[in-house]
């Protein structure tokens, strides 16, 4: 199952991504976390020191390897350098499992306190003024297009803030989009914007209230988002401790907040993946990119009738 945490900058989506990942790891679930935010803070939230975080490899730095491995023997893709971020899998492509040995994971995935993490990578000096962040996120999109996860397996993605994720087809890759929402008008504004963009694509959105201090906060969220409010987390000493560099065991999180994480997992586990629809969306956004900027000839990369599966 794939879940994305989105929301206004500062709403706590990275914190929630880390807490949810750590809760899964504590339950011995197979899980892969991906930091796809322009502010690469998920490693620290999982417990990495500043020095450790600086040493972590990135997906964007290994894009040629990722393309070459995923291409496999797909005859519709003459060479790896002709793959773009939206290239969908087809017959002969290599499909990834959540946990397995492969060159991509060996190069790009590292374990932090039991959690397996991949980073898209931050801006470099060479990127400033000449590249957008989606050039980094493209590596994650390719990965997710080729990743076949089964029930009880999890991919947790910390996304870019606000509605910026709609600049690519990445937002369609998830079984559940957890929109982290503070009890503020600015946060509600992002919620409404996100919902407006998502409605035409069948994106399943659940609102996770965060930093809920009292009944007034809760009443405000309920009035603004209605039945989309799945659960909420209150102010947390556990989280405050982590923000100061002292990451405590996830079992020490406040009971109500732990229960909220379990509610998110139950909602995610209740989804049923339609693999045919999943592939159709990948193809749709690939064709959009081919028409818009990549070249119509890349439409030939689409393998009609191909549907990935865990079988």
C-alpha positions as CSV (number, residue, x, y, z in Angstrom):
1,X,0.0,0.0,0.0
2,X,1.3,3.4,-0.9
3,X,0.5,6.6,1.2
4,X,1.6,10.2,0.7
5,X,1.6,12.8,3.4
6,X,0.9,16.3,2.0
7,X,-0.1,19.6,3.4
8,X,0.8,23.2,4.0
9,X,4.4,23.9,4.8
10,X,4.9,23.6,8.5
11,X,1.7,21.6,9.1
12,X,3.7,18.6,10.3
13,X,3.6,16.3,7.2
14,X,7.3,15.3,7.6
15,X,6.7,14.6,11.3
16,X,3.6,12.5,10.5
17,X,5.5,10.7,7.7
18,X,8.2,9.8,10.2
19,X,5.8,8.8,13.0
20,X,3.8,6.6,10.7
21,X,6.9,5.0,9.2
22,X,8.3,4.3,12.7
23,X,5.0,2.8,13.8
24,X,5.1,0.4,10.9
25,X,8.7,-0.5,11.5
26,X,7.9,-1.2,15.2
27,X,5.1,-3.6,14.0
28,X,7.7,-5.4,11.7
29,X,5.8,-4.4,8.5
30,X,7.8,-4.2,5.3
31,X,8.2,-0.5,4.6
32,X,10.1,1.9,2.3
33,X,10.0,5.6,3.1
34,X,10.8,8.2,0.4
35,X,11.5,11.8,1.1
36,X,10.2,13.7,-2.0
37,X,10.0,17.1,-0.3
38,X,12.2,20.0,-1.5
39,X,13.2,20.4,2.2
40,X,14.9,17.0,2.9
41,X,14.1,16.6,6.6
42,X,12.7,13.1,6.8
43,X,16.0,11.5,7.7
44,X,16.4,13.7,10.7
45,X,12.8,13.1,11.7
46,X,13.5,9.3,11.6
47,X,16.5,9.8,13.9
48,X,19.5,10.5,11.7
49,X,22.1,12.9,13.0
50,X,23.1,15.9,10.8
51,X,26.3,14.2,9.9
52,X,24.5,10.9,8.9
53,X,21.9,12.8,6.9
54,X,24.6,14.5,4.8
55,X,26.2,11.2,4.0
56,X,23.0,9.6,2.6
57,X,22.8,8.8,-1.1
58,X,20.0,10.2,-3.3
59,X,17.8,8.9,-6.0
60,X,18.4,11.9,-8.3
61,X,22.2,11.2,-8.2
62,X,21.6,7.7,-9.4
63,X,19.1,8.4,-12.1
64,X,21.0,6.6,-14.9
65,X,21.3,3.5,-12.8
66,X,17.6,3.7,-12.0
67,X,16.6,4.0,-15.6
68,X,18.9,1.3,-16.8
69,X,17.7,-1.2,-14.2
70,X,14.0,-0.5,-14.6
71,X,14.2,-0.6,-18.4
72,X,15.3,-4.2,-18.3
73,X,14.6,-5.8,-21.7
74,X,11.6,-3.7,-22.6
75,X,11.8,-3.6,-26.4
76,X,9.7,-0.3,-26.5
77,X,12.6,1.6,-24.8
78,X,15.7,1.5,-27.1
79,X,18.0,2.9,-24.4
80,X,17.8,4.0,-20.8
81,X,18.5,7.7,-21.6
82,X,15.2,7.8,-23.6
83,X,13.2,7.1,-20.4
84,X,11.6,10.1,-18.8
85,X,10.1,10.5,-15.3
86,X,6.6,9.3,-16.4
87,X,7.8,6.3,-18.5
88,X,5.4,3.4,-17.5
89,X,6.4,-0.2,-17.2
90,X,5.8,-2.7,-20.0
91,X,6.7,-6.3,-20.9
92,X,10.3,-6.8,-20.1
93,X,10.5,-3.9,-17.6
94,X,11.9,-4.8,-14.2
95,X,9.3,-4.4,-11.4
96,X,10.4,-3.7,-7.9
97,X,9.2,-5.1,-4.6
98,X,9.1,-3.1,-1.4
99,X,11.9,-5.3,0.1
100,X,14.3,-7.1,-2.1
101,X,17.9,-7.0,-3.2
102,X,18.5,-5.0,-6.3
103,X,21.1,-2.4,-7.6
104,X,18.8,0.6,-7.0
105,X,18.2,-0.2,-3.3
106,X,21.8,-1.1,-2.8
107,X,22.8,2.3,-4.2
108,X,20.0,4.5,-2.9
109,X,18.3,3.1,0.2
110,X,19.8,3.2,3.7
111,X,18.4,2.1,7.1
112,X,17.8,4.6,9.9
113,X,16.9,3.2,13.2
114,X,15.2,0.2,11.4
115,X,13.4,2.4,8.8
116,X,14.5,2.0,5.1
117,X,14.8,5.4,3.5
118,X,15.4,6.8,0.0
119,X,15.9,10.5,-0.6
120,X,15.1,12.4,-3.8
121,X,17.9,14.8,-3.0
122,X,18.2,18.5,-2.3
123,X,19.0,21.3,-4.7
124,X,22.7,21.7,-5.5
125,X,24.6,24.8,-6.4
126,X,24.5,23.8,-10.0
127,X,20.6,23.5,-9.9
128,X,20.0,27.0,-8.6
129,X,18.4,29.2,-11.3
130,X,18.4,26.5,-14.0
131,X,16.3,23.5,-12.7
132,X,13.0,22.9,-11.0
133,X,12.6,20.4,-8.1
134,X,10.6,18.1,-10.3
135,X,13.8,17.1,-12.0
136,X,14.7,15.5,-8.6
137,X,11.2,14.0,-7.9
138,X,11.2,12.4,-11.3
139,X,13.4,9.6,-10.0
140,X,10.8,8.8,-7.3
141,X,8.0,8.9,-9.9
142,X,9.9,6.3,-12.0
143,X,10.4,4.2,-8.9
144,X,6.8,4.2,-7.9
145,X,5.6,3.5,-11.5
146,X,7.6,0.3,-11.4
147,X,7.0,-0.7,-7.7
148,X,4.5,-3.6,-7.1
149,X,3.6,-3.6,-3.4
150,X,1.2,-6.1,-1.9
151,X,-1.1,-6.1,1.1
152,X,0.7,-5.6,4.3
153,X,3.6,-3.8,2.5
154,X,4.0,-0.1,2.7
155,X,5.5,2.8,0.8
156,X,5.4,6.1,2.8
157,X,6.2,9.3,0.9
158,X,6.7,12.7,2.4
159,X,5.6,15.0,-0.5
160,X,6.3,18.6,-1.4
161,X,4.3,21.3,0.4
162,X,1.0,22.6,-0.7
163,X,-0.4,21.6,-4.1
164,X,3.0,21.6,-5.8
165,X,2.8,17.8,-6.3
166,X,0.2,18.3,-9.0
167,X,3.0,19.5,-11.3
168,X,3.6,15.8,-12.2
169,X,1.6,12.6,-12.2
170,X,3.2,11.6,-8.9
171,X,0.0,12.5,-7.0
172,X,-1.8,9.5,-8.7
173,X,0.6,6.9,-7.3
174,X,-1.0,6.5,-3.9
175,X,-3.7,4.4,-2.4
176,X,-4.3,7.1,0.2
177,X,-3.3,10.8,0.4
178,X,-3.1,11.9,4.0
179,X,-3.6,15.7,4.0
180,X,-2.1,17.0,7.3
181,X,-4.2,20.0,8.3
182,X,-3.7,22.4,11.2
183,X,-6.8,24.2,12.7
184,X,-6.0,27.4,10.7
185,X,-7.5,29.1,7.7
186,X,-4.2,28.9,5.7
187,X,-4.1,25.1,6.2
188,X,-7.8,24.8,5.3
189,X,-7.0,26.8,2.1
190,X,-4.4,24.2,1.0
191,X,-6.9,21.4,1.8
192,X,-9.5,23.0,-0.5
193,X,-7.0,23.6,-3.2
194,X,-5.8,20.0,-3.0
195,X,-9.3,18.6,-3.0
196,X,-10.2,20.7,-6.1
197,X,-7.3,19.3,-8.1
198,X,-7.7,15.7,-6.9
199,X,-11.5,15.3,-7.5
200,X,-11.1,14.6,-11.3
201,X,-8.6,11.8,-10.7
202,X,-10.3,9.6,-8.1
203,X,-7.7,10.4,-5.5
204,X,-8.6,9.2,-2.1
205,X,-7.9,12.0,0.4
206,X,-8.2,11.8,4.2
207,X,-7.6,14.7,6.4
208,X,-5.3,14.2,9.4
209,X,-5.7,17.0,12.0
210,X,-2.5,18.0,13.6
211,X,-1.5,20.3,16.5
212,X,-5.1,20.0,17.9
213,X,-5.0,21.6,21.3
214,X,-8.6,21.7,22.5
215,X,-12.2,21.2,21.5
216,X,-12.3,24.5,19.7
217,X,-9.6,23.3,17.4
218,X,-11.4,20.1,16.8
219,X,-14.7,21.8,16.2
220,X,-13.1,24.1,13.7
221,X,-11.6,21.2,11.7
222,X,-14.9,19.3,11.7
223,X,-16.8,22.4,10.5
224,X,-14.3,23.0,7.6
225,X,-13.5,19.5,6.4
226,X,-16.5,17.4,7.5
227,X,-16.4,13.7,7.0
228,X,-12.9,14.0,5.4
229,X,-11.5,14.3,8.9
230,X,-10.2,10.8,9.5
231,X,-8.4,11.4,12.9
232,X,-6.2,14.0,14.6
233,X,-3.1,14.3,16.7
234,X,-2.7,16.7,19.6
235,X,0.3,18.7,20.8
236,X,3.0,16.2,21.7
237,X,5.9,16.2,24.1
238,X,7.3,13.2,22.2
239,X,7.4,15.2,19.0
240,X,8.9,18.2,20.8
241,X,11.6,16.0,22.1
242,X,12.4,14.8,18.6
243,X,12.5,18.4,17.3
244,X,15.2,19.1,19.9
245,X,17.3,16.1,18.7
246,X,16.2,13.4,21.2
247,X,14.1,10.8,19.3
248,X,12.3,8.6,21.7
249,X,10.9,5.1,21.0
250,X,7.7,5.3,19.0
251,X,5.9,3.3,21.8
252,X,6.4,6.3,24.0
253,X,4.2,8.5,21.9
254,X,1.0,9.6,23.6
255,X,-1.7,6.9,23.5
256,X,-4.2,9.1,21.6
257,X,-1.6,10.0,19.0
258,X,-0.6,6.3,18.6
259,X,-4.3,5.5,18.1
260,X,-4.4,8.1,15.4
261,X,-1.5,6.4,13.6
262,X,-3.3,3.1,13.8
263,X,-6.4,4.7,12.4
264,X,-4.4,5.9,9.4
265,X,-3.0,2.4,8.8
266,X,-6.5,0.8,9.1
267,X,-7.8,3.3,6.5
268,X,-4.9,2.5,4.2
269,X,-5.3,-1.2,4.7
270,X,-9.0,-0.9,3.7
271,X,-8.2,0.2,0.2
272,X,-8.1,-2.2,-2.8
273,X,-5.7,-1.4,-5.6
274,X,-7.1,-1.4,-9.1
275,X,-3.9,-2.2,-11.0
276,X,-5.5,-1.6,-14.4
277,X,-6.6,1.9,-13.3
278,X,-3.2,2.5,-11.7
279,X,-1.4,1.7,-15.0
280,X,-4.0,3.8,-17.0
281,X,-3.1,6.9,-14.9
282,X,0.6,6.3,-15.4
283,X,0.0,6.1,-19.2
284,X,-2.2,9.2,-19.2
285,X,0.4,11.4,-17.6
286,X,3.2,9.9,-19.7
287,X,1.3,10.8,-22.9
288,X,0.6,14.3,-21.5
289,X,4.3,14.8,-21.0
290,X,5.1,13.4,-24.4
291,X,2.7,15.9,-26.0
292,X,3.7,18.8,-23.9
293,X,7.5,18.7,-24.0
294,X,9.1,15.3,-24.3
295,X,8.2,14.5,-27.9
296,X,5.3,12.5,-29.4
297,X,7.6,9.7,-30.3
298,X,7.8,8.8,-26.6
299,X,4.2,7.6,-26.9
300,X,5.7,4.5,-28.4
301,X,7.0,3.5,-24.9
302,X,3.4,2.6,-23.9
303,X,2.8,-1.1,-23.9
304,X,-1.0,-1.5,-24.6
305,X,-2.7,-4.0,-22.4
306,X,0.2,-4.3,-19.9
307,X,-0.9,-4.3,-16.3
308,X,1.6,-4.6,-13.4
309,X,0.7,-6.9,-10.6
310,X,2.1,-8.7,-7.5
311,X,1.6,-12.1,-9.1
